[in-house]
């Protein structure tokens, strides 16, 4: 998969607090109440890692900051303007902004939950990552750390269309619409499509992130959705379920993709059933990156490649996440999931870095060496956009070429078909003053009280007499992994 490596800069040791920045608060606060320096390089830690303490107001939907000061290890400061926030049912909260004067080519996106934080900061001076582990929360400078891209080869496969895998599902065989010339841009004006995604993760992911795992998953989804929005792609990913599986962390990504697709490993045998249960249009398996065994940062089927019909049978991807568990300098960037899901929707790399063909003649990534590369390209550094000739990625440099490199248009053309792969299952309970007349099962994410009469646990059932009502009040939630059932007891029907 892909990597965005930053540009130049020198480490300046310890950094001053935000005393002279006026009323704009700092993203990162002093490490302790005694006013210790904002950043400190803890001895014994890897080069390029800086322990930080996040401003608590940045992780609260009730006291959001409209602008913050960003002081970075290279001795530079930026003002970051907030333009959106996302509150997840899981309890995660995402703050999104942009560097003043750089617009959405320089994004700051930070997701927090229960004291854990994950973020990506792209400035004119390079890329920085924010990650929480058991040892604390760290600002990471990949350039100073010497990190290198974990990509080794083309990370996409053309579907075999043979008996190697399970037969195609004719019910989800979606013929691609054909667009050409000036009519192409019209698709961007259509109503947005919601693509439901199920994320599978291994024991290695759970071990790496601990209590921060949910925040990490929500962050990866938010990163993707921000890229769609900034690229004028009318598509939103919705995380409908996250499931831990006992699959190996050390098989190659290609082996994992075949196994995930056909369910031939016992650890993945139930994936197809789960996918139907939760209505997941796409499925991705996430594992901590192993440079020694994964052979890259991910892999996925090129669904709809060469004008073939899109099919749910190939809506699968495998993603390697983060830095190498083996301790090498190779890593997989935050856009790995976004990139691999792009393949499952018919998009491919920039022309110089792929021999594959996408869903359309223009389904290619784009970039200019040394300036930028879009999400589907292998060109560095990475900007958080899909190729789109109608947008700029670097000053006046367009993000794509009309009719030649336009992943945004390709995604706009395939999104409706992908969103129809599986039946939609509601992941939030929004009923109110509704009479229950038959069994209903809602997949949801947290548990609280459903009106005054009922309290629902993460696996609880509620049996109602025929004609009884359940009123779901504001902030009704169900715990992750839980299920709320409102079930009619037929023996009580008059």
C-alpha positions in Angstrom: 0.0 0.0 0.0 0.9 3.6 0.2 3.0 5.9 2.3 3.3 9.6 2.6 6.8 10.6 3.6 7.5 14.1 4.8 9.9 16.6 3.4 12.9 18.1 5.2 13.5 19.6 8.6 15.8 19.5 11.6 14.9 18.3 15.1 15.1 21.2 17.6 15.1 19.2 20.9 12.6 20.7 23.3 9.9 23.1 22.2 8.4 26.1 23.9 4.9 26.3 25.2 2.2 28.4 23.6 2.7 31.5 25.6 3.0 34.0 22.7 0.2 32.7 20.5 -2.6 35.0 21.7 -5.9 33.5 22.5 -5.6 30.6 20.1 -5.1 27.5 22.3 -2.4 24.9 21.5 -3.3 21.4 20.3 -0.6 20.0 22.6 -0.4 21.0 26.2 2.5 20.9 28.7 3.2 17.3 29.7 2.5 18.0 33.3 0.8 20.6 35.5 4.2 22.1 36.4 4.5 23.5 32.9 7.1 21.2 31.5 8.0 21.7 27.9 5.2 21.0 25.4 7.2 18.2 23.8 9.9 16.0 25.2 11.9 13.3 23.5 11.9 10.6 26.1 15.3 8.9 26.3 15.3 5.3 25.1 12.4 5.9 22.6 12.9 5.7 18.9 14.1 8.7 17.0 11.3 10.9 15.8 8.9 10.0 18.6 7.7 12.9 20.8 5.5 12.3 23.8 2.5 14.7 23.9 -0.6 15.6 25.8 -3.6 16.5 23.8 -5.7 19.5 24.6 -8.8 18.0 26.3 -11.1 20.4 24.5 -10.0 18.9 21.2 -11.7 15.6 22.2 -15.0 16.9 23.4 -18.1 17.5 21.2 -19.4 19.9 23.9 -16.4 22.3 24.0 -15.1 22.2 20.5 -12.2 24.4 19.5 -12.8 26.5 16.3 -9.0 27.1 15.8 -5.8 25.8 17.4 -2.2 26.6 17.3 0.1 23.7 16.1 3.7 23.9 17.2 5.8 21.2 15.7 9.1 19.6 16.5 10.8 21.3 13.6 10.3 24.7 15.2 7.5 25.8 13.0 4.0 26.9 14.1 0.7 26.8 12.2 -2.9 28.0 12.8 -5.4 25.2 12.2 -9.0 26.1 11.4 -11.7 23.6 12.3 -14.3 22.9 9.6 -16.0 19.7 10.9 -16.4 17.3 13.8 -17.7 13.8 14.0 -19.3 12.1 17.0 -19.4 8.3 16.7 -21.9 6.0 18.4 -18.9 4.1 19.7 -17.8 7.1 21.8 -15.1 8.3 19.4 -14.9 11.9 18.5 -13.0 13.3 15.5 -11.8 16.9 15.1 -11.1 17.9 11.5 -9.3 21.1 10.3 -6.9 22.6 7.8 -3.7 24.6 7.9 -4.5 28.3 7.5 -3.5 29.4 4.0 -3.2 25.8 2.6 -6.8 24.7 2.6 -7.8 21.1 2.3 -4.4 20.1 0.8 -3.1 20.4 4.4 -5.4 18.5 6.6 -5.4 17.9 10.4 -7.6 15.1 11.5 -7.5 13.7 15.1 -9.8 11.0 16.5 -10.0 10.4 20.3 -11.8 8.0 22.6 -11.3 7.3 26.3 -8.0 9.1 26.4 -6.6 7.5 23.3 -5.8 9.5 20.2 -4.9 8.9 16.5 -4.3 11.6 13.9 -2.6 12.7 10.7 -1.2 16.1 10.3 -0.1 17.2 6.8 1.7 20.6 6.6 3.7 22.5 4.1 6.7 21.2 6.1 5.7 17.5 5.9 3.6 14.8 7.5 3.2 13.9 11.2 1.3 11.1 12.9 -0.4 11.0 16.3 -0.7 7.6 17.9 -1.6 6.2 21.3 0.0 3.0 22.6 0.3 1.5 26.1 3.3 3.7 26.6 1.4 6.9 26.0 0.4 9.2 23.1 3.1 10.1 20.6 3.6 12.6 17.9 5.7 10.9 15.2 7.8 12.5 12.5 8.2 9.7 9.9 10.9 11.7 8.1 13.0 12.1 11.2 12.3 8.5 12.2 13.7 7.4 8.8 10.6 5.5 7.9 10.3 4.0 4.4 7.3 2.9 2.4 6.3 -0.7 3.0 5.0 -1.1 -0.6 6.9 -3.6 -2.7 4.7 -4.4 -5.7 1.3 -3.7 -7.3 -1.2 -4.4 -4.5 -4.2 -5.3 -6.5 -5.5 -8.4 -8.2 -7.8 -8.8 -11.1 -10.7 -11.2 -10.1 -10.0 -14.7 -11.4 -13.6 -15.3 -12.7 -12.8 -19.0 -12.5 -13.7 -21.9 -10.2 -10.7 -21.0 -8.0 -13.0 -19.1 -5.7 -16.6 -19.3 -4.7 -19.0 -18.7 -7.6 -20.1 -15.1 -8.4 -23.3 -13.9 -6.7 -25.6 -13.2 -9.6 -27.9 -11.2 -7.4 -25.1 -8.7 -6.8 -23.7 -8.5 -10.4 -23.8 -4.8 -11.0 -23.2 -3.6 -14.6 -21.2 -0.3 -14.7 -22.8 2.8 -16.1 -21.1 4.2 -19.1 -20.2 7.9 -19.1 -18.1 9.9 -21.5 -17.1 13.5 -22.3 -18.8 16.4 -20.6 -21.5 14.3 -19.0 -19.0 12.8 -16.5 -19.1 15.5 -13.9 -22.9 15.2 -13.5 -22.5 12.1 -11.3 -21.0 14.3 -8.6 -24.3 16.1 -8.2 -26.2 12.9 -7.4 -27.3 12.1 -3.9 -24.5 10.6 -1.7 -24.1 6.8 -1.4 -23.5 5.0 1.8 -21.2 2.0 1.6 -21.4 -0.3 4.7 -18.1 -1.7 5.7 -17.2 -4.5 8.1 -13.7 -4.5 9.5 -12.1 -7.7 10.8 -9.0 -7.4 12.9 -6.6 -9.9 14.4 -5.2 -10.5 17.8 -2.1 -8.6 16.7 -4.2 -5.5 16.1 -5.9 -5.9 19.5 -2.5 -6.3 21.2 -1.0 -3.3 19.4 -3.7 -0.8 20.2 -5.3 -2.2 23.3 -8.1 0.0 24.6 -7.4 2.4 21.7 -8.4 -0.1 19.0 -11.9 1.3 18.5 -10.6 4.8 18.1 -8.1 3.5 15.6 -10.8 1.9 13.5 -13.0 5.0 13.6 -10.0 7.1 12.6 -9.3 5.0 9.5 -12.9 5.3 8.4 -13.0 9.0 9.1 -9.7 9.5 7.1 -11.4 7.8 4.1 -14.6 9.8 4.4 -12.6 13.1 4.6 -10.7 12.0 1.4 -14.0 11.4 -0.4 -15.4 14.7 0.7 -12.3 16.7 -0.3 -12.2 14.9 -3.6 -15.9 15.7 -4.5 -16.8 12.0 -4.3 -20.4 11.6 -3.0 -19.7 8.5 -0.9 -19.6 7.8 2.8 -18.3 4.7 4.5 -20.3 3.5 7.5 -18.7 1.0 9.9 -21.4 -1.5 10.6 -19.4 -4.0 12.5 -15.9 -4.7 13.8 -15.0 -8.4 14.6 -11.9 -9.9 16.0 -10.8 -13.1 14.1 -8.2 -15.7 15.0 -6.5 -15.5 11.6 -2.7 -15.5 11.4 -0.8 -12.2 11.4 2.1 -13.7 9.4 0.7 -15.1 6.2 1.3 -13.0 3.0 -1.4 -10.5 2.2 -2.2 -12.3 -1.1 -2.8 -15.6 0.8 -5.0 -13.7 3.3 -7.0 -12.2 0.4 -7.8 -15.5 -1.2 -8.6 -17.1 2.2 -10.8 -14.1 3.2 -12.7 -14.3 -0.1 -13.4 -18.1 -0.1 -13.6 -18.7 3.6 -11.3 -21.7 3.4 -9.6 -21.0 6.8 -11.7 -21.9 9.9 -10.9 -18.4 11.3 -12.7 -16.8 8.4 -15.3 -19.4 7.6 -18.1 -17.3 9.1 -17.2 -14.0 7.3 -19.8 -14.4 4.5 -22.5 -15.1 7.0 -21.5 -12.1 9.1 -21.4 -10.0 6.0 -25.0 -10.9 5.2 -26.0 -10.4 8.8 -24.6 -6.9 9.1 -25.3 -5.9 5.5 -21.7 -5.1 4.8 -21.1 -4.0 1.2 -17.3 -4.3 1.6 -15.1 -6.3 4.1 -11.5 -5.6 5.1 -9.1 -7.6 7.2 -6.7 -5.5 9.2 -3.4 -6.8 10.6 -0.3 -5.0 12.1 2.2 -4.6 9.3 4.9 -7.3 9.1 7.5 -6.4 6.6 9.0 -9.9 6.7 5.8 -11.7 5.7 3.1 -9.5 4.3 4.9 -8.5 1.1 3.4 -5.0 1.0 0.9 -2.8 2.8 -2.3 -4.5 1.6 -4.0 -6.1 -1.3 -7.5 -6.1 -2.8 -9.5 -7.2 -5.9 -9.9 -4.7 -8.7 -13.7 -4.9 -8.8 -15.1 -4.0 -12.1 -11.7 -3.9 -13.8 -11.7 -3.6 -17.6 -15.4 -2.8 -17.7 -16.5 -6.1 -16.1 -19.5 -6.0 -13.8 -18.9 -5.1 -10.2 -19.7 -8.0 -7.9 -20.1 -8.4 -4.1 -18.0 -11.6 -4.3 -14.9 -9.5 -4.8 -15.7 -6.8 -2.2 -12.8 -7.9 0.0 -9.5 -6.3 1.0 -6.5 -7.0 3.3 -4.8 -4.1 5.0 -1.4 -3.9 6.8 -1.5 -1.2 9.4 1.2 1.0 10.9 4.9 0.5 11.4 6.7 -2.9 11.1 6.2 -5.2 14.0 9.7 -6.6 13.2 11.3 -3.2 14.0 12.5 -2.3 10.6 12.0 1.3 9.2 9.3 0.2 6.8 5.7 1.3 7.5 2.2 1.5 6.0 0.5 4.8 6.0 -2.9 5.9 7.3 -4.5 5.7 3.9 -3.8 2.0 3.4 -7.5 1.1 4.1 -8.8 4.0 1.9 -6.5 2.9 -0.9 -7.4 -0.8 -0.8 -11.1 -0.1 -0.7 -10.5 2.1 -3.7 -9.5 -1.0 -5.6 -12.7 -2.8 -4.5 -14.6 0.0 -6.2 -12.7 -0.1 -9.5 -9.8 2.3 -9.1 -6.1 1.6 -9.8 -2.7 3.2 -9.3 -1.1 5.9 -11.4 -0.2 4.7 -14.9 3.5 4.4 -14.2 2.9 2.1 -11.3 0.4 -0.4 -12.5 -0.2 -2.9 -15.2 -3.8 -3.3 -14.2 -6.8 -1.6 -15.7 -9.7 -0.1 -13.7 -13.4 0.2 -14.2 -13.0 3.0 -16.7 -10.3 4.3 -19.0 -9.6 7.1 -16.5 -9.7 5.1 -13.2 -6.1 5.9 -12.5 -4.3 7.8 -9.7 -2.1 10.8 -10.4 0.9 12.7 -9.1 3.9 14.8 -9.8 7.2 13.4 -8.3 8.4 15.5 -5.4 5.2 17.6 -5.3 2.3 15.2 -4.5 0.7 11.9 -5.2 -3.0 11.2 -4.9 -4.4 8.3 -2.7 -4.4 5.7 -5.4 -1.0 6.6 -6.8 2.5 5.4 -5.6 4.0 8.9 -6.0 5.2 10.8 -2.9 4.4 12.8 -0.9 0.8 11.9 -0.5 -2.1 14.4 -0.5 -5.4 13.2 1.0 -7.3 13.3 -2.3 -8.3 11.1 -5.1 -7.2 12.1 -8.6 -9.6 14.8 -9.9 -8.7 17.2 -12.8 -11.2 19.7 -11.4 -9.2 20.2 -8.1 -5.7 21.4 -7.3 -3.3 19.4 -5.2 -0.3 21.7 -5.1 -0.7 25.4 -5.7 -2.0 25.6 -9.3 -1.2 21.9 -10.1 -4.3 19.9 -11.0 -5.0 16.6 -9.1 -5.6 14.7 -12.3 -6.1 14.7 -16.1 -9.5 14.8 -17.7 -10.4 11.4 -19.3 -7.0 10.0 -18.2 -6.6 10.1 -14.4 -9.8 10.7 -12.5 -10.3 8.3 -9.6 -12.9 10.7 -8.2 -15.1 10.4 -11.2 -14.6 6.6 -11.4 -15.7 6.3 -7.7 -18.7 8.5 -8.3 -19.7 6.2 -11.1 -19.3 2.9 -9.2 -20.4 4.0 -5.7 -24.1 3.3 -6.3 -23.5 -0.3 -7.4 -21.1 -1.0 -4.5 -23.6 0.5 -2.0 -26.1 -2.0 -3.3 -24.0 -5.1 -2.8 -25.8 -6.1 0.5 -29.1 -5.3 2.2 -28.8 -2.3 4.4 -29.1 -3.0 8.2 -29.7 -0.1 10.4 -26.8 0.5 12.9 -28.6 3.1 14.9 -31.9 2.8 16.6 -34.0 5.8 15.7 -37.6 4.5 16.3 -39.8 6.7 18.4 -43.4 6.2 19.5 -43.6 3.2 17.2 -45.9 0.2 17.8 -44.0 -3.1 17.5 -46.0 -5.6 15.5 -43.4 -8.2 14.6 -39.8 -9.2 15.6 -37.2 -6.6 14.8 -33.5 -7.0 15.2 -31.3 -3.9 15.1 -27.5 -4.0 15.0 -26.1 -1.2 17.1 -23.1 0.0 19.0 -23.8 0.8 22.7 -26.2 0.3 25.5 -28.2 2.7 27.6 -31.9 3.1 28.6 -34.6 2.7 26.0 -37.2 5.0 27.6 -38.2 4.7 31.2 -39.4 1.1 31.2 -36.5 -0.8 29.7 -32.8 -1.0 30.2 -31.0 -3.1 27.6 -27.6 -4.8 28.1 -25.2 -5.5 25.3 -26.9 -8.9 24.6 -30.2 -8.2 26.2 -33.6 -9.1 24.8 -36.9 -7.3 25.5 -40.1 -9.2 25.2 -43.2 -7.1 24.6 -46.9 -7.8 24.6 -48.6 -7.4 21.3 -49.4 -3.7 20.9 -47.0 -2.4 23.5 -44.7 0.4 22.5 -41.1 1.1 23.2 -40.1 4.8 23.0 -36.4 5.3 22.3 -35.4 8.6 23.8 -32.4 10.8 22.7 -29.0 9.4 23.2 -30.2 5.8 23.2 -27.2 3.6 22.6 -26.2 -0.1 22.6 -22.7 -1.4 23.5 -20.4 -2.4 20.7 -21.0 -6.0 19.8 -24.4 -5.9 21.4 -27.8 -6.5 19.9 -31.1 -5.0 20.9 -34.2 -7.1 20.1 -37.8 -6.1 20.4 -39.6 -9.4 20.2 -43.3 -10.2 20.2 -44.4 -13.0 22.4 -47.0 -14.7 20.3 -48.5 -16.5 23.3 -49.5 -13.1 24.7 -51.3 -11.9 21.5 -55.0 -11.5 22.4 
